[in-house]
Amino acid sequence: MVIAFYLLALGLVAVLQVTKAHAQELQTTPGHPDAARLNTSGPQPILAMPTKAPGASRDNKVESGGPDWSGVYFGGHTGFGAGSLGPGTNPVLNQSVGLPPTVTGMIGGFQGGYNFQASDRWVLGAEADVTFVSPPDETRRIPAPFNTSLDVVGTVRGRIGYAFGPFLPYATGGLAWTRTNVDINGDDGSVLSKLGRWHAGWTAGAGVEMALGGPWTARVQYDYLDLASSTYRLDGAGLRDVSVRPRTQRFTLGLNYRLGDVASTLPRPPATVEMSPDWNIHGQTTFIAQGYPAIRSPYASSASLPGGGQVRETWTADAFLGVRLWDGGAFYFNPELAQGFGLNGTLGLAGFPNGEAQKGGAEFPKFRPQRYYLQQTFGLGGEQEDVADGPLQLAGRRDIDRVTVTVGRFAVGDFFDANAYAKDPRADFMNWAIWSSGAYDFPADLPGMTRGAVIELNRKDWAVRAGAFQVPREPNSDVLVFNGGGGGAVEFEERHSLFGQPGKVRIGAFINRGYTGAYRDAINLAQASPQTDINDAMTALRRNQNKYGFYGNIEQALTADLGLFARASWNDGRTEILSFTDIDRSISGGFSLKGSAWGRPADTIGVGAAVNGLSSAHRNFLAAGGTGLLIGDGRLRYGHESIVEAYYALRVNGWSTVTFDYQFVANPAYNADRGPASILSLRAHAEF
């Protein structure tokens, strides 16, 4: 199923890219062709906003009485849903970002259709959509012998509307379908078995669509969905049968791109960044298939890399929307669909081999509003620089000397620990210990995001930035809190030129105050009470404690095509890892080479290596049967976890890349009794 979703997203990207290329003949966009390279897993430098740029002119057809709505369109939507699955179904409530959790929570998905506009302004159309729900809100889960949940909802509908200038109010209705699940739970809340059913029914709703100029339209829509009832037989689990009848409502905001609507009568604006628009939209989709053959595994736990080998896949699709609010101020929004699993459910390796793998994973895509933040830039005068249009970045000009403040939800790596050659698992290295400073336990929920604020002072040759962030409520929690202090980081960045080639040095320090246990305390308690499991001892000893550390990060171009990078990081290793991965000391480095020498200048070869280590207390905890965020074999013969990664990124065209990746891991999870593991990966990435 995920292959179908990937091909759908890839096709949408292709169509948008072709039509966008035609549109760009009519409007000049500043910046290098690589300026829009995506970096959405968190790792990119702070993106300050232009000081001011007037909006682009609107399509002449809109201003002279309204556009012709006829034609094929594709787009995406996000919003909020609610409803019921029927009495006695024990529904799972999903995350809603500040709103009450519901059976759908926040929702997002794709739509596509066709409109025909008659000469009297009536518009007839047909549309299909698919919508995904958000992850469960575990804080609201009530213990029950079974739970019922929704996975995905789809509709095929007719539309009828009447055009008023740039506005199209419409009514819509048709067929609907959905998939529900019933999970049979054990006494400890774990899922023992899972049943699934498809339901069909009907939907009706209404909305208003507005032309934004050129091929883009925006809309607001309400739908009611009534699906047929289906009975789950649960007598095999000793439970009564349950009848599930989904009835839901949804309120969505959407953007559509009309094919072939390229405003050919628009005058060509001057070739200057001052004509950049006051909003933009970009997108990406990434599919990664990853696997390894059988490895040596004399003993194992559920957190161990399986000895028999395994193949897993992940898929993400993102939109990146930016809107200029006022002089120097902007709002950014990044909704994401994510599906799939890392190897062993993202367990078994400290230097995990897939940077797209979220902790846990999902069989069906889950929707999250990953980033939403306000950003304000205060120019300090003097020399200015151009800002290219790109994801989470509006085109324009800004002062080089500036102060930038960002407040909202984001990834810490959006602003800290950046590196030109190893920072984006959608484009370069995939291993967690190579694209980041492995011992930096940056605050994050399960997909790697947090909420907080960052302030940066930028000068021509250096910058300093500081941030304050929420931390997980406890290790590996999806709930973010300040926990009596939260997390903080400070980073200094120096920029230089070496033999005419640019380079940067970054030095950072961090501290987190989280609800964690200390390794030595858990070991002592388990030794004093042999009947106590060491993991239970760790849980019982948790309290608000500090963890601090440091990292250094170097990037240096040697030629226009060849660059080197290196990182070193360390944390105190005294208490549990809170957010990232089980690493207390790490060094990594490597090189990145463009393919100009063999006539493929857009291709890239990367070779990197990392060595990860643990504090003595952390080692002893694992050796005594302890389990960390990602690792824990039940016992341990310690050895440094050593990783080598090599990849070749083949640029297929201007908007897509296929990457072949190999990783060798010695002493997986620091255990000299296990492995080594050879991991092969295939990555397909597209962007617009």
C-alpha positions as CSV (number, residue, x, y, z in Angstrom):
1,M,0.0,0.0,0.0
2,V,2.8,2.4,0.8
3,I,4.2,2.0,-2.7
4,A,0.9,3.2,-4.1
5,F,1.0,6.2,-1.8
6,Y,4.6,6.9,-2.8
7,L,3.8,6.7,-6.5
8,L,0.8,9.0,-6.1
9,A,2.9,11.6,-4.3
10,L,5.8,11.2,-6.8
11,G,3.4,11.7,-9.7
12,L,2.0,14.8,-8.0
13,V,5.5,16.2,-7.5
14,A,6.3,15.5,-11.2
15,V,3.2,17.3,-12.5
16,L,3.7,20.3,-10.2
17,Q,7.4,20.5,-11.2
18,V,6.6,20.5,-14.9
19,T,3.9,23.1,-14.7
20,K,6.0,25.2,-12.3
21,A,8.9,25.2,-14.7
22,H,6.6,26.7,-17.3
23,A,5.3,29.3,-14.9
24,Q,8.8,30.3,-14.0
25,E,9.3,31.5,-17.6
26,L,6.9,34.3,-16.7
27,Q,8.3,35.2,-13.2
28,T,12.0,35.4,-12.3
29,T,12.9,33.6,-9.0
30,P,16.3,34.5,-7.5
31,G,18.7,32.0,-6.0
32,H,20.9,29.1,-7.0
33,P,19.1,26.0,-8.3
34,D,20.1,24.1,-5.3
35,A,18.7,26.7,-2.9
36,A,15.5,24.8,-2.5
37,R,17.2,21.6,-1.4
38,L,15.1,20.1,1.4
39,N,16.3,19.6,4.9
40,T,13.1,18.7,6.8
41,S,14.2,16.0,9.2
42,G,15.3,18.9,11.5
43,P,18.9,19.5,10.3
44,Q,19.2,22.9,8.7
45,P,20.6,26.3,9.7
46,I,18.3,29.0,10.9
47,L,16.4,30.6,8.1
48,A,15.9,34.4,8.7
49,M,13.2,36.2,6.8
50,P,13.5,39.0,4.2
51,T,12.8,42.5,5.6
52,K,10.2,43.4,3.0
53,A,9.0,42.3,-0.4
54,P,5.8,43.3,-2.1
55,G,3.4,40.6,-3.4
56,A,3.4,39.3,-6.9
57,S,0.6,40.5,-9.3
58,R,-2.5,38.4,-9.6
59,D,-3.7,36.6,-12.7
60,N,-5.4,39.0,-15.1
61,K,-8.4,36.7,-15.4
62,V,-9.0,37.0,-11.7
63,E,-9.0,40.8,-11.8
64,S,-11.2,41.0,-14.8
65,G,-14.1,39.0,-13.5
66,G,-12.8,35.7,-12.2
67,P,-10.9,32.7,-13.4
68,D,-12.1,29.8,-15.6
69,W,-12.4,27.0,-13.1
70,S,-12.3,24.3,-15.7
71,G,-9.6,21.7,-15.7
72,V,-7.8,19.0,-13.7
73,Y,-6.3,19.8,-10.2
74,F,-4.4,18.2,-7.5
75,G,-3.7,19.3,-3.9
76,G,-3.5,18.6,-0.2
77,H,-5.6,19.4,2.9
78,T,-5.3,19.5,6.6
79,G,-7.8,20.1,9.4
80,F,-9.7,18.7,12.3
81,G,-12.2,15.9,12.7
82,A,-14.5,14.4,15.3
83,G,-17.2,11.8,15.6
84,S,-18.1,8.4,17.0
85,L,-17.4,4.8,16.3
86,G,-20.5,3.5,18.1
87,P,-21.5,2.7,21.7
88,G,-19.2,0.4,23.6
89,T,-16.3,0.5,21.2
90,N,-13.7,2.0,23.5
91,P,-12.3,4.4,20.8
92,V,-8.7,5.5,20.7
93,L,-8.5,9.3,20.8
94,N,-6.0,10.9,18.6
95,Q,-3.8,14.0,19.0
96,S,-5.4,17.4,18.2
97,V,-2.7,20.1,19.0
98,G,-4.5,22.2,21.6
99,L,-8.0,21.0,20.7
100,P,-9.8,18.1,22.5
101,P,-8.6,14.7,21.3
102,T,-11.1,12.9,19.1
103,V,-11.4,9.6,17.1
104,T,-9.6,11.4,14.2
105,G,-7.7,14.2,15.8
106,M,-5.8,16.4,13.4
107,I,-6.2,15.1,9.8
108,G,-4.4,15.5,6.5
109,G,-4.3,14.1,3.1
110,F,-4.5,14.5,-0.7
111,Q,-7.3,15.3,-3.2
112,G,-7.6,15.5,-6.9
113,G,-10.4,16.2,-9.4
114,Y,-11.8,17.9,-12.5
115,N,-14.0,20.9,-12.9
116,F,-16.1,22.1,-15.9
117,Q,-17.4,25.7,-15.9
118,A,-20.4,26.5,-18.0
119,S,-20.8,29.9,-19.6
120,D,-23.3,31.0,-17.0
121,R,-20.8,30.6,-14.1
122,W,-22.1,27.2,-12.9
123,V,-19.3,24.8,-12.1
124,L,-19.7,21.0,-12.1
125,G,-16.9,18.7,-10.9
126,A,-15.8,15.4,-9.5
127,E,-13.2,14.8,-6.8
128,A,-11.6,12.0,-4.9
129,D,-9.6,12.3,-1.7
130,V,-7.8,10.3,0.9
131,T,-7.4,11.5,4.5
132,F,-5.2,10.1,7.4
133,V,-5.6,10.6,11.1
134,S,-3.1,11.7,13.7
135,P,-1.3,9.4,16.2
136,P,-3.0,8.3,19.4
137,D,-3.0,10.7,22.4
138,E,-1.6,8.2,24.9
139,T,-2.4,10.5,27.8
140,R,-6.1,9.9,27.2
141,R,-6.0,6.2,26.6
142,I,-8.3,4.4,29.2
143,P,-7.3,0.8,30.0
144,A,-9.7,-1.6,28.3
145,P,-9.8,-5.2,27.1
146,F,-10.0,-3.9,23.5
147,N,-9.8,-0.5,21.7
148,T,-11.2,0.6,18.3
149,S,-9.5,3.1,16.0
150,L,-9.6,4.6,12.5
151,D,-6.8,4.3,10.0
152,V,-7.8,6.1,6.8
153,V,-10.9,7.7,5.2
154,G,-11.6,8.3,1.5
155,T,-14.4,9.8,-0.6
156,V,-15.4,10.1,-4.2
157,R,-17.8,13.0,-4.7
158,G,-19.5,15.3,-7.1
159,R,-19.3,19.1,-6.8
160,I,-21.6,21.8,-7.9
161,G,-20.9,25.5,-7.4
162,Y,-21.4,29.0,-8.7
163,A,-18.5,31.3,-9.4
164,F,-18.5,34.9,-7.9
165,G,-15.3,36.6,-9.2
166,P,-12.4,34.8,-7.5
167,F,-14.8,32.8,-5.2
168,L,-16.5,29.5,-5.8
169,P,-19.0,28.4,-3.1
170,Y,-20.0,24.8,-3.7
171,A,-21.9,21.8,-2.4
172,T,-20.5,18.3,-2.5
173,G,-21.5,14.7,-1.9
174,G,-21.0,11.1,-2.8
175,L,-19.5,7.8,-1.6
176,A,-17.2,7.4,1.4
177,W,-15.1,4.5,2.8
178,T,-12.9,3.9,5.8
179,R,-10.9,1.3,7.7
180,T,-11.3,0.5,11.4
181,N,-9.3,-1.6,13.7
182,V,-10.0,-3.5,16.9
183,D,-7.0,-4.2,19.1
184,I,-7.2,-6.9,21.7
185,N,-5.2,-5.8,24.7
186,G,-3.3,-7.8,27.4
187,D,-3.4,-7.0,31.1
188,D,-0.4,-4.8,30.8
189,G,-2.0,-2.8,27.9
190,S,0.1,-4.3,25.2
191,V,-1.7,-5.3,21.9
192,L,-2.1,-9.1,21.7
193,S,-3.9,-9.2,18.3
194,K,-5.3,-6.8,15.8
195,L,-8.5,-7.1,13.6
196,G,-9.3,-4.8,10.7
197,R,-12.5,-4.1,8.6
198,W,-13.4,-1.8,5.7
199,H,-16.6,0.2,5.8
200,A,-18.6,1.9,3.0
201,G,-21.1,4.7,3.2
202,W,-22.0,8.3,2.1
203,T,-20.8,11.8,2.6
204,A,-22.2,15.3,2.1
205,G,-20.7,18.8,2.6
206,A,-20.1,22.3,1.4
207,G,-17.2,24.6,0.9
208,V,-15.7,27.8,-0.6
209,E,-12.7,27.9,-2.9
210,M,-10.8,31.0,-3.8
211,A,-8.4,31.7,-6.6
212,L,-5.0,32.9,-5.4
213,G,-3.7,33.8,-8.8
214,G,-2.0,31.7,-11.5
215,P,-2.7,28.0,-10.9
216,W,-3.2,28.1,-7.2
217,T,-6.5,28.0,-5.3
218,A,-7.3,27.7,-1.6
219,R,-10.4,26.3,0.0
220,V,-12.4,25.7,3.2
221,Q,-14.6,22.6,3.4
222,Y,-16.9,20.8,5.8
223,D,-18.0,17.2,5.4
224,Y,-20.2,14.8,7.2
225,L,-19.5,11.1,6.7
226,D,-21.8,8.2,7.6
227,L,-20.3,4.7,7.2
228,A,-22.0,1.3,7.4
229,S,-21.9,-0.8,10.6
230,S,-19.6,-3.9,10.9
231,T,-19.6,-6.4,13.7
232,Y,-16.3,-7.7,15.0
233,R,-16.4,-11.2,16.6
234,L,-14.3,-11.2,19.7
235,D,-15.4,-14.5,21.2
236,G,-12.0,-16.1,20.4
237,A,-10.5,-13.6,23.0
238,G,-13.2,-14.3,25.5
239,L,-14.9,-10.9,24.8
240,R,-18.3,-9.9,23.6
241,D,-18.8,-9.0,19.9
242,V,-18.7,-5.3,19.1
243,S,-20.5,-3.4,16.4
244,V,-18.5,-0.5,14.9
245,R,-20.3,2.3,13.0
246,P,-18.1,5.3,12.1
247,R,-19.9,8.6,11.9
248,T,-17.5,11.6,11.6
249,Q,-17.3,15.2,10.7
250,R,-14.3,17.1,9.3
251,F,-13.4,20.7,8.8
252,T,-10.4,21.1,6.4
253,L,-8.3,23.8,4.7
254,G,-6.8,22.9,1.4
255,L,-4.6,24.1,-1.5
256,N,-5.1,23.0,-5.1
257,Y,-2.9,23.3,-8.2
258,R,-4.7,23.5,-11.5
259,L,-2.9,21.9,-14.4
260,G,-2.5,24.0,-17.5
261,D,-3.6,27.3,-15.8
262,V,-0.4,29.3,-16.4
263,A,-1.5,32.9,-16.7
264,S,0.2,33.5,-20.1
265,T,-1.0,37.1,-20.2
266,L,0.9,38.1,-17.1
267,P,3.5,40.8,-17.7
268,R,7.1,39.8,-16.9
269,P,8.1,41.4,-13.6
270,P,11.6,42.9,-13.3
271,A,14.3,40.3,-12.5
272,T,14.7,41.3,-8.8
273,V,14.1,39.7,-5.5
274,E,12.0,42.6,-4.5
275,M,9.2,41.1,-6.6
276,S,9.1,37.9,-4.6
277,P,5.6,36.8,-3.4
278,D,4.4,37.1,0.1
279,W,3.8,33.3,0.4
280,N,5.3,30.1,-1.0
281,I,4.7,26.3,-1.0
282,H,7.2,23.5,-1.4
283,G,6.9,19.8,-0.9
284,Q,8.9,16.5,-0.7
285,T,8.4,12.8,-0.6
286,T,11.0,10.2,0.5
287,F,10.8,6.4,0.4
288,I,13.5,4.3,2.0
289,A,13.7,0.5,1.8
290,Q,16.3,-1.0,4.2
291,G,17.4,-4.5,5.1
292,Y,20.2,-6.8,6.3
293,P,21.0,-10.5,6.2
294,A,21.3,-12.8,9.2
295,I,23.8,-11.8,11.9
296,R,25.4,-13.6,14.9
297,S,23.0,-13.4,17.8
298,P,23.7,-15.8,20.7
299,Y,21.1,-14.1,22.9
300,A,18.6,-11.3,22.4
301,S,15.7,-9.3,23.9
302,S,12.8,-7.5,22.2
303,A,15.1,-4.5,21.9
304,S,17.8,-6.4,20.0
305,L,18.4,-6.3,16.3
306,P,16.8,-9.6,15.1
307,G,19.4,-12.2,14.3
308,G,17.6,-13.7,11.3
309,G,17.8,-10.5,9.2
310,Q,15.0,-8.1,8.3
311,V,13.7,-5.7,5.6
312,R,11.6,-2.6,6.5
313,E,10.5,0.5,4.8
314,T,9.5,4.1,5.6
315,W,7.7,6.8,3.7
316,T,7.1,10.5,4.3
317,A,5.4,13.3,2.4
318,D,5.6,16.9,3.5
319,A,4.3,20.3,2.5
320,F,6.1,23.5,3.5
321,L,4.1,26.7,3.6
322,G,5.3,30.1,4.4
323,V,3.4,33.4,4.7
324,R,4.9,36.9,5.2
325,L,2.9,38.6,7.9
326,W,4.6,42.0,8.1
327,D,8.0,43.6,7.7
328,G,10.5,41.0,8.8
329,G,7.8,38.6,10.2
330,A,6.6,35.3,8.8
331,F,4.7,32.2,9.8
332,Y,5.7,28.7,8.6
333,F,3.7,25.5,8.6
334,N,5.0,21.9,7.8
335,P,2.3,19.2,7.8
336,E,3.6,15.6,7.3
337,L,2.4,12.2,6.5
338,A,4.6,9.4,7.8
339,Q,4.3,5.6,7.4
340,G,6.4,2.5,7.9
341,F,8.8,1.1,10.5
342,G,12.5,1.3,11.1
343,L,14.3,-2.0,11.5
344,N,12.9,-3.9,14.5
345,G,10.5,-0.9,15.2
346,T,13.5,1.5,15.4
347,L,15.3,-0.7,18.1
348,G,18.6,-2.5,18.2
349,L,21.2,0.0,17.2
350,A,22.4,3.2,18.9
351,G,23.6,4.7,15.6
352,F,20.3,3.9,13.9
353,P,20.7,3.5,10.1
354,N,17.5,5.3,8.9
355,G,17.1,9.0,9.7
356,E,13.6,8.9,8.5
357,A,12.5,6.1,10.9
358,Q,10.4,7.5,13.7
359,K,10.2,5.7,17.0
360,G,7.3,3.3,16.9
361,G,6.1,3.7,13.3
362,A,2.7,3.0,11.8
363,E,1.2,0.6,9.3
364,F,-0.9,3.3,7.8
365,P,0.3,6.9,7.3
366,K,-0.2,9.1,10.3
367,F,-0.6,12.9,10.0
368,R,1.3,15.4,12.2
369,P,1.7,19.2,11.9
370,Q,5.4,18.8,12.4
371,R,6.5,22.5,12.3
372,Y,4.5,25.6,13.0
373,Y,6.3,28.7,14.1
374,L,6.6,32.5,14.0
375,Q,9.8,34.0,12.9
376,Q,10.8,37.7,13.2
377,T,14.0,39.2,11.9
378,F,15.3,42.6,13.1
379,G,17.8,44.1,10.7
380,L,20.8,45.9,12.2
381,G,21.6,47.8,9.0
382,G,24.6,47.7,6.8
383,E,25.3,45.2,4.0
384,Q,22.5,43.0,2.7
385,E,22.2,39.6,1.1
386,D,19.7,37.9,-1.2
387,V,17.5,35.1,0.3
388,A,16.5,32.4,-2.2
389,D,13.0,30.9,-2.2
390,G,13.0,27.5,-0.6
391,P,11.2,25.3,2.0
392,L,10.5,27.2,5.1
393,Q,12.2,30.3,3.6
394,L,10.6,33.2,1.7
395,A,12.6,35.0,-1.0
396,G,13.7,38.6,-0.5
397,R,16.6,40.5,1.0
398,R,17.8,40.8,4.6
399,D,20.6,42.5,6.5
400,I,23.6,40.3,7.1
401,D,23.9,41.8,10.6
402,R,20.6,40.8,12.2
403,V,18.8,39.3,15.1
404,T,16.2,36.5,14.4
405,V,13.7,35.2,16.9
406,T,11.7,32.0,16.3
407,V,8.9,30.8,18.5
408,G,6.8,27.6,18.0
409,R,7.2,23.9,17.1
410,F,10.3,22.8,15.2
411,A,13.3,20.4,15.4
412,V,16.3,21.5,17.4
413,G,18.4,20.5,14.5
414,D,16.7,23.2,12.3
415,F,18.9,25.7,14.1
416,F,21.7,23.8,15.9
417,D,24.5,21.4,14.8
418,A,24.1,22.1,11.1
419,N,26.6,20.8,8.5
420,A,26.7,21.2,4.8
421,Y,27.7,17.6,4.1
422,A,26.1,15.5,6.8
423,K,22.8,16.8,8.1
424,D,19.9,15.6,5.9
425,P,18.9,11.9,5.9
426,R,16.6,12.6,2.9
427,A,19.6,13.7,0.8
428,D,22.9,12.6,2.3
429,F,23.9,10.3,5.2
430,M,21.2,8.2,6.8
431,N,22.9,7.1,10.0
432,W,21.9,9.0,13.2
433,A,25.4,9.1,14.5
434,I,26.7,10.6,11.2
435,W,24.1,13.3,10.3
436,S,24.0,14.5,14.0
437,S,26.2,14.8,17.0
438,G,25.3,11.4,18.5
439,A,25.8,12.3,22.2
440,Y,23.6,15.5,21.9
441,D,20.4,14.3,23.6
442,F,18.4,17.1,22.0
443,P,14.8,17.5,23.3
444,A,12.2,15.9,21.1
445,D,9.0,13.9,20.9
446,L,8.9,10.6,19.0
447,P,9.1,12.1,15.5
448,G,12.0,14.4,16.6
449,M,10.2,17.8,17.3
450,T,9.8,20.1,20.2
451,R,8.3,23.5,21.1
452,G,10.3,26.4,22.3
453,A,12.1,29.6,21.2
454,V,15.5,30.3,19.5
455,I,17.3,33.7,19.2
456,E,20.2,34.2,16.9
457,L,22.6,37.1,16.4
458,N,24.2,36.9,12.9
459,R,27.3,38.7,11.7
460,K,29.2,38.3,8.4
461,D,31.9,36.0,9.9
462,W,30.2,34.5,12.9
463,A,26.9,33.8,14.6
464,V,25.7,32.9,18.1
465,R,22.4,31.3,18.8
466,A,20.6,30.1,21.9
467,G,17.4,28.2,22.5
468,A,15.0,27.0,25.2
469,F,12.8,23.9,24.6
470,Q,10.3,21.6,26.1
471,V,11.4,18.1,26.9
472,P,9.6,14.7,26.9
473,R,7.6,14.0,30.0
474,E,9.8,10.9,30.6
475,P,12.3,9.0,28.4
476,N,10.9,8.3,24.9
477,S,7.6,10.0,25.6
478,D,5.5,11.7,23.0
479,V,4.3,14.3,25.5
480,L,6.3,17.5,25.8
481,V,6.6,19.5,29.0
482,F,9.0,22.0,30.7
483,N,9.4,19.5,33.6
484,G,10.7,22.2,36.0
485,G,13.3,23.5,33.6
486,G,13.2,22.0,30.1
487,G,16.1,22.0,27.7
488,G,18.6,24.7,26.6
489,A,21.4,25.0,24.1
490,V,24.0,27.6,23.0
491,E,26.0,27.4,19.9
492,F,28.8,29.6,18.4
493,E,29.4,29.4,14.7
494,E,32.6,30.7,13.0
495,R,32.9,31.1,9.2
496,H,36.2,31.3,7.4
497,S,38.0,30.7,4.1
498,L,40.8,28.3,3.8
499,F,42.9,28.4,0.6
500,G,39.9,30.2,-1.0
501,Q,37.4,27.6,0.0
502,P,34.6,28.2,2.6
503,G,34.5,26.4,6.0
504,K,32.6,26.6,9.3
505,V,33.3,25.6,12.9
506,R,30.4,25.2,15.4
507,I,30.8,24.6,19.1
508,G,27.8,24.0,21.3
509,A,26.8,23.2,24.8
510,F,23.5,21.9,26.1
511,I,21.6,21.0,29.3
512,N,18.3,19.2,29.8
513,R,16.3,18.9,32.9
514,G,14.1,15.8,32.6
515,Y,12.3,13.2,34.6
516,T,15.0,10.5,34.5
517,G,16.7,7.9,36.7
518,A,20.5,7.6,37.4
519,Y,22.2,4.4,36.2
520,R,24.2,3.8,39.4
521,D,21.2,4.3,41.6
522,A,19.2,1.7,39.6
523,I,22.2,-0.7,39.8
524,N,22.5,-0.3,43.5
525,L,18.8,-0.8,44.1
526,A,18.7,-3.9,42.0
527,Q,21.7,-5.4,43.8
528,A,20.2,-4.6,47.2
529,S,16.8,-6.2,46.2
530,P,17.7,-9.1,43.8
531,Q,13.9,-9.7,43.2
532,T,13.6,-6.2,41.7
533,D,14.0,-6.0,37.9
534,I,16.6,-3.3,37.1
535,N,14.3,-1.6,34.6
536,D,11.5,-1.4,37.3
537,A,14.2,0.0,39.7
538,M,15.1,2.7,37.1
539,T,11.4,3.7,36.7
540,A,10.9,3.9,40.5
541,L,14.0,6.2,40.9
542,R,13.1,8.7,38.3
543,R,13.0,12.4,39.3
544,N,13.9,15.7,37.7
545,Q,17.6,15.7,37.0
546,N,20.0,17.5,34.8
547,K,22.0,16.1,31.8
548,Y,24.6,18.3,30.1
549,G,27.1,18.0,27.4
550,F,29.1,19.5,24.5
551,Y,29.6,19.1,20.8
552,G,31.9,20.4,18.1
553,N,31.2,20.4,14.4
554,I,33.5,21.2,11.4
555,E,32.8,21.5,7.7
556,Q,35.4,22.5,5.1
557,A,35.3,22.7,1.3
558,L,38.5,21.5,-0.3
559,T,37.4,22.2,-3.9
560,A,34.1,23.2,-5.5
561,D,33.2,19.5,-5.5
562,L,34.9,18.0,-2.5
563,G,34.2,18.7,1.2
564,L,35.1,17.2,4.5
565,F,33.2,17.1,7.8
566,A,33.8,16.0,11.4
567,R,31.9,15.9,14.7
568,A,32.7,15.1,18.3
569,S,30.2,15.0,21.1
570,W,30.0,14.1,24.8
571,N,27.4,14.0,27.6
572,D,27.8,13.3,31.3
573,G,26.5,9.7,31.0
574,R,25.1,9.8,34.5
575,T,21.3,9.6,33.8
576,E,19.0,8.1,31.3
577,I,18.9,9.4,27.7
578,L,15.8,11.4,27.4
579,S,15.1,12.0,23.7
580,F,17.5,11.0,21.1
581,T,19.6,7.8,21.3
582,D,21.8,5.7,23.6
583,I,25.2,7.5,23.0
584,D,27.3,9.2,25.6
585,R,30.5,9.8,23.5
586,S,30.7,10.0,19.7
587,I,33.1,11.0,17.0
588,S,32.3,11.0,13.3
589,G,33.6,12.3,10.0
590,G,33.9,11.8,6.3
591,F,33.7,13.4,2.9
592,S,31.2,14.4,0.2
593,L,32.2,14.5,-3.5
594,K,30.1,15.8,-6.4
595,G,30.3,13.9,-9.7
596,S,31.8,16.6,-12.0
597,A,34.9,14.4,-12.7
598,W,32.8,11.7,-14.4
599,G,30.3,14.1,-16.1
600,R,27.5,13.8,-13.4
601,P,27.9,17.1,-11.5
602,A,24.5,16.7,-9.7
603,D,25.4,13.3,-8.3
604,T,27.1,12.8,-4.9
605,I,29.3,10.2,-3.3
606,G,29.5,10.3,0.4
607,V,31.7,8.2,2.8
608,G,31.5,8.6,6.5
609,A,32.3,6.8,9.8
610,A,31.3,7.0,13.4
611,V,32.5,5.5,16.7
612,N,30.0,5.6,19.6
613,G,30.6,4.9,23.3
614,L,28.9,4.7,26.7
615,S,29.9,5.9,30.2
616,S,30.9,3.1,32.6
617,A,27.6,3.5,34.6
618,H,25.6,3.2,31.4
619,R,27.5,0.1,30.3
620,N,26.9,-1.6,33.7
621,F,23.2,-0.8,33.5
622,L,22.9,-2.6,30.2
623,A,25.1,-5.5,31.3
624,A,22.7,-6.0,34.2
625,G,19.7,-6.3,31.9
626,G,18.8,-2.7,31.5
627,T,17.0,-1.3,28.5
628,G,17.6,2.1,27.0
629,L,15.7,4.2,24.4
630,L,16.7,2.0,21.5
631,I,19.0,-0.8,22.8
632,G,19.3,-3.5,25.5
633,D,20.2,-7.2,24.8
634,G,19.6,-8.4,28.3
635,R,23.4,-8.6,28.9
636,L,26.5,-7.1,27.4
637,R,30.1,-7.8,26.4
638,Y,31.0,-4.2,25.8
639,G,32.7,-2.9,22.6
640,H,32.5,0.5,20.9
641,E,29.7,0.6,18.3
642,S,31.6,1.4,15.0
643,I,29.8,2.4,11.8
644,V,30.9,3.0,8.2
645,E,28.4,4.4,5.7
646,A,28.9,4.9,1.9
647,Y,26.3,6.2,-0.5
648,Y,25.8,7.2,-4.1
649,A,23.0,9.7,-4.8
650,L,22.0,9.6,-8.4
651,R,20.2,12.7,-9.6
652,V,17.5,11.5,-12.0
653,N,16.3,15.0,-13.0
654,G,16.0,18.5,-11.4
655,W,13.5,17.3,-8.8
656,S,14.2,13.6,-7.9
657,T,17.1,11.5,-6.7
658,V,17.7,7.8,-6.1
659,T,20.3,6.8,-3.5
660,F,22.1,3.5,-3.0
661,D,23.5,3.2,0.5
662,Y,25.6,0.7,2.5
663,Q,26.3,0.7,6.2
664,F,28.5,-1.7,8.2
665,V,28.0,-1.8,11.9
666,A,30.4,-3.6,14.2
667,N,29.3,-4.3,17.8
668,P,25.6,-3.4,17.3
669,A,24.2,-1.8,20.5
670,Y,27.8,-1.9,21.9
671,N,27.7,-5.7,22.2
672,A,30.8,-7.6,21.0
673,D,28.7,-10.8,21.1
674,R,26.5,-9.6,18.3
675,G,26.9,-8.9,14.6
676,P,28.4,-7.4,12.7
677,A,25.5,-6.2,10.5
678,S,25.7,-5.1,6.9
679,I,22.7,-2.9,6.0
680,L,21.6,-2.1,2.4
681,S,19.3,0.8,1.6
682,L,17.5,2.2,-1.4
683,R,16.2,5.8,-1.1
684,A,13.9,7.6,-3.6
685,H,13.4,11.3,-3.0
686,A,11.5,13.9,-4.9
687,E,10.8,17.6,-4.1
688,F,9.3,20.7,-5.6
